[in-house]
Amino acid sequence: MQRLNGNPLVSSSGGSMAAVARELDHLRVMTKVARLYHVHGMRQTEIAKSLGISQARVSRLLSAAEAAGIVRTVVVVPDGLNADLEEQLERTYGLLEAHVVDAATADESQLTDDLGHAVASIIEVLPLDDAVIGFTSWSRSLRAMAAELRSGPRSAATSVVEMLGGVGPPALQQEATVATQRLARVAGAEPRFLRVPGVVSSPGVREAILAGDSNARAALTELDHMDIALVGVGHCGIVPPLEAGDNFFSEAQFARAMELGAVGQVNLRFIDAQGSPVRSELDELVIGVTLEQLQRAPRRIGVAGGPSKYEAIHAALRGGWVNVLVTDTATAEHLLARPDASVA
């Protein structure tokens, strides 16, 4: 039996890394609530409002923290958790929440799965009653999240709306569809698919596609009313299995965005180092959520990490496009060590 600070985690013979990761995620949430209550003196109602969960859930987490031995005369942070880093990120960047996980390896492709597992535990405790959830179905981390979600009784959301049309090869688009369906099923919501190209060749093509597709128009309109947005944050480049082609930007188009000052993109909307929008003709080629729609969502959850995304994540935080961040320890330390670490 493996143990964490004296608490049993999982059988070394029958357990799995996924089970260990899930247990760490649960312990991290318990620890955050315990610190806010016992160390910072916040009331349960204040904690519930701050974290976007019910007061009953806060009470259960406090009881679980005591049973697990996390709360004694002081709050004991279990190994593998990063409460101090999370609180520093929240203060520095004005975040509603930060969740920092220990990556299993330095491999960025593996990191996306680790982050997906972490955000699944966050979604599972969020109150979703009547919520409209925007979902970046082409994000590998968020597809991993959807695969990790457990079915069961929960509050029912209204809808899960894809925030960008199809990008990448057909196999990736099929995976995106399955992820949207799974999230909607677990959330008790209706899936709203955006089954049109994510990027088109001209504004005229965009207008023609939307004129002939009432479902796409309805999905885009519903993004005006998002309560929770699961956001894709990336650099200005093409990462396999995405491909330059008919439904995605080319290398030349990404180069054009960088010439205009872009350091990253949020759901293919380009932003500069200060987090300000980089407006260009490229905006008219995207069929998906706008930055204006995104900013109206009360809870904007960004799931990203790794050196290739440092500049993009920092810009997304400075611009306020993300107000809940799920990332890894190396990325968190980088964000805090920057001389310009603050909200713009």
Secondary structure, DSSP 8 states (H G I E B T S, - for coil): -EEETTEEEE-TTT--HHHHHHHHHHHHHHHHHHIIIIIS---HHHHHHHHT--HHHHHHHHHHHHHTT-BSSSB---TT--HHHHHHHHHHHT-SEEEEE--SSS-HHHHHHHHHHHHHHHHHHS--TT-EEEE-TT-HHHHHHHHH---SS----SEEEESB-B-S-HHHHHHHHHHHHHHHHHHT-EEE---SBSB-S-HHHHHHHHHT-HHHHHHHHHGGG-SEEEE-EE-SS--TT--SBTTB--HHHHHHHHHTT--EEETTEEE-TTS-B--SGGGGGB-B--HHHHHHSSEEEEE--SGGGHHHHHHHHHTTS-SEEEEEHHHHHHHHHSTT-S--
